[in-house]
């Protein structure tokens, strides 16, 4: 498997997985119920929030790549080492955060609509090490990864919201967000191992 294919697959998988976490789609269902959105408007809002979330994540990741490129300068290996270390750090961050949130409960029923929707578009750290790991990709390949991440985020959030509103995915409400964090952390750690193997072989 090429580095591009691995990075692209990872971006799509993490985007889809991340949107399964209840803390991403429950706020939208609460807002849509409170404001009496039609189903169509709710799905469109879900897709839009997924795109915005991916956009903020991509912006943060590209800023990190730009800074990393300037700092690393001509020493591309340092950027590769940095990407591997960041993959490990963010992977461990998701696992530790998930563990520390095991007893936390999020009640958003009293939050304002703007607060709930703003929280939904905060950037996701998971894309940053992926973009850094793909620093050697061409601009077209990197753009493809970012667009795929955005589309997968939008589609995944819209599908989950559709499923819950139609009563097909009620079991998702009972999934503690920490489980998704554990899976994402494990995938990022596995990716660090893959990138290290590609780099050193």
C-alpha positions as CSV (number, residue, x, y, z in Angstrom):
1,X,0.0,0.0,0.0
2,X,1.4,3.4,-0.9
3,X,1.7,6.2,1.6
4,X,-1.0,8.3,-0.2
5,X,-3.5,5.4,-0.1
6,X,-2.7,4.8,3.6
7,X,-3.1,8.5,4.5
8,X,-6.3,8.8,2.4
9,X,-7.9,5.7,4.0
10,X,-6.9,6.9,7.5
11,X,-8.4,10.3,7.0
12,X,-11.7,8.8,5.8
13,X,-11.8,6.2,8.6
14,X,-11.1,8.7,11.3
15,X,-13.6,11.3,9.9
16,X,-16.3,8.6,9.9
17,X,-15.5,7.2,13.3
18,X,-15.2,10.6,15.0
19,X,-18.7,11.6,13.9
20,X,-20.2,8.4,15.5
21,X,-19.4,9.8,18.9
22,X,-22.6,11.0,20.6
23,X,-21.0,14.3,21.5
24,X,-21.0,15.2,17.8
25,X,-24.5,14.4,16.8
26,X,-26.6,14.7,20.0
27,X,-26.1,18.5,20.1
28,X,-27.5,18.7,16.6
29,X,-30.5,16.6,17.4
30,X,-31.2,18.7,20.5
31,X,-31.0,21.9,18.5
32,X,-33.1,20.6,15.7
33,X,-35.8,19.4,18.2
34,X,-35.7,22.7,20.1
35,X,-36.0,24.8,16.9
36,X,-38.4,22.4,15.2
37,X,-36.2,21.8,12.2
38,X,-37.7,19.7,9.4
39,X,-35.9,16.4,8.7
40,X,-34.4,17.8,5.5
41,X,-33.1,20.9,7.3
42,X,-31.6,18.8,10.0
43,X,-29.7,16.6,7.5
44,X,-28.5,19.6,5.6
45,X,-27.3,21.2,8.8
46,X,-25.5,18.0,9.8
47,X,-23.7,17.9,6.5
48,X,-22.8,21.6,6.8
49,X,-21.5,21.2,10.3
50,X,-19.4,18.2,9.2
51,X,-17.9,20.4,6.4
52,X,-17.2,23.2,8.8
53,X,-15.7,20.9,11.4
54,X,-13.4,19.4,8.7
55,X,-12.5,22.9,7.5
56,X,-11.4,24.1,10.9
57,X,-9.5,20.8,11.4
58,X,-7.8,21.1,8.0
59,X,-6.9,24.7,8.7
60,X,-5.2,23.8,12.0
61,X,-3.4,20.9,10.3
62,X,-2.1,23.0,7.4
63,X,-0.9,25.7,9.7
64,X,1.0,23.0,11.6
65,X,2.4,21.6,8.3
66,X,3.5,25.1,7.3
67,X,5.2,25.8,10.6
68,X,6.8,22.3,10.6
69,X,8.1,22.8,7.1
70,X,9.7,26.2,8.0
71,X,11.2,24.8,11.2
72,X,12.4,21.6,9.6
73,X,13.7,23.5,6.6
74,X,15.8,21.3,4.3
75,X,15.7,18.4,6.8
76,X,12.7,16.5,5.6
77,X,13.6,13.6,8.0
78,X,13.0,15.8,11.0
79,X,9.5,16.6,9.7
80,X,8.9,12.8,9.3
81,X,10.1,12.2,12.8
82,X,7.9,15.0,14.0
83,X,4.9,13.5,12.3
84,X,5.5,10.1,13.9
85,X,5.9,11.7,17.3
86,X,2.7,13.7,16.8
87,X,0.8,10.7,15.7
88,X,1.9,8.9,18.9
89,X,1.2,12.0,21.0
90,X,-2.3,12.6,19.6
91,X,-3.1,8.9,19.7
92,X,-2.2,8.8,23.4
93,X,-4.1,12.1,23.9
94,X,-7.3,10.4,22.7
95,X,-6.8,7.4,24.8
96,X,-6.0,9.4,28.0
97,X,-8.8,11.9,27.4
98,X,-11.2,9.0,26.8
99,X,-10.1,7.4,30.0
100,X,-10.4,10.6,32.0
101,X,-13.9,11.3,30.7
102,X,-15.2,7.9,31.6
103,X,-17.4,9.3,34.4
104,X,-18.1,12.7,32.9
105,X,-21.6,13.5,31.7
106,X,-22.3,16.2,29.2
107,X,-25.7,18.0,29.6
108,X,-26.3,20.4,26.8
109,X,-30.0,20.8,27.2
110,X,-29.7,24.2,28.8
111,X,-27.0,25.5,26.4
112,X,-27.7,28.2,23.8
113,X,-28.1,27.1,20.2
114,X,-25.0,29.2,19.1
115,X,-22.9,27.5,21.9
116,X,-24.0,24.0,20.9
117,X,-23.4,24.6,17.2
118,X,-20.1,26.4,17.8
119,X,-18.8,23.4,19.8
120,X,-19.7,21.2,16.9
121,X,-17.2,22.9,14.6
122,X,-14.2,23.0,16.9
123,X,-11.2,21.5,15.1
124,X,-10.2,17.9,15.5
125,X,-6.6,17.2,16.4
126,X,-6.7,13.8,14.6
127,X,-6.2,15.4,11.2
128,X,-3.0,17.3,12.2
129,X,-0.6,14.3,12.5
130,X,-2.2,12.7,9.4
131,X,-1.4,15.8,7.3
132,X,2.2,16.0,8.7
133,X,2.7,12.3,8.0
134,X,1.7,13.0,4.4
135,X,4.0,16.0,4.1
136,X,5.9,14.4,1.2
137,X,2.7,14.1,-0.8
138,X,2.0,16.3,-3.7
139,X,-0.3,19.3,-3.2
140,X,-3.0,17.5,-5.3
141,X,-2.7,14.4,-3.2
142,X,-2.8,16.4,0.0
143,X,-5.9,18.3,-1.3
144,X,-7.5,15.0,-2.1
145,X,-6.9,13.8,1.5
146,X,-8.4,17.0,3.0
147,X,-11.5,16.9,0.6
148,X,-12.0,13.2,1.4
149,X,-11.8,14.0,5.2
150,X,-14.4,16.8,4.8
151,X,-16.8,14.7,2.7
152,X,-16.5,11.7,5.0
153,X,-17.2,14.0,8.0
154,X,-20.2,15.5,6.4
155,X,-21.6,12.2,5.1
156,X,-21.0,10.4,8.4
157,X,-22.7,13.0,10.5
158,X,-25.7,13.3,8.1
159,X,-26.1,9.5,8.1
160,X,-25.9,9.1,11.8
161,X,-28.4,11.9,12.4
162,X,-30.7,10.4,9.7
163,X,-30.4,7.0,11.4
164,X,-31.2,8.3,14.9
165,X,-34.1,10.5,13.7
166,X,-35.6,7.5,11.9
167,X,-35.1,5.3,14.9
168,X,-32.5,3.0,13.2
169,X,-29.5,3.9,15.4
170,X,-30.8,4.3,18.9
171,X,-28.0,2.1,20.2
172,X,-25.5,4.8,19.2
173,X,-26.8,7.0,22.1
174,X,-25.5,4.4,24.5
175,X,-22.0,4.4,23.1
176,X,-19.8,6.3,25.5
177,X,-17.7,8.8,23.6
178,X,-14.6,7.4,25.2
179,X,-14.9,4.2,23.2
180,X,-14.6,6.1,20.0
181,X,-11.6,8.0,21.5
182,X,-9.9,4.6,22.3
183,X,-10.4,3.4,18.8
184,X,-9.1,6.6,17.2
185,X,-6.1,6.6,19.5
186,X,-5.3,3.0,18.6
187,X,-5.6,3.8,14.9
188,X,-3.3,6.8,15.2
189,X,-0.7,4.7,17.1
190,X,-0.9,2.0,14.4
191,X,-0.5,4.7,11.8
192,X,2.6,5.9,13.6
193,X,4.1,2.4,13.3
194,X,3.2,2.2,9.6
195,X,4.7,5.6,8.8
196,X,7.8,4.6,10.8
197,X,8.1,1.4,8.8
198,X,7.7,3.3,5.5
199,X,10.2,5.8,6.5
200,X,12.9,3.4,7.8
201,X,12.5,0.7,5.1
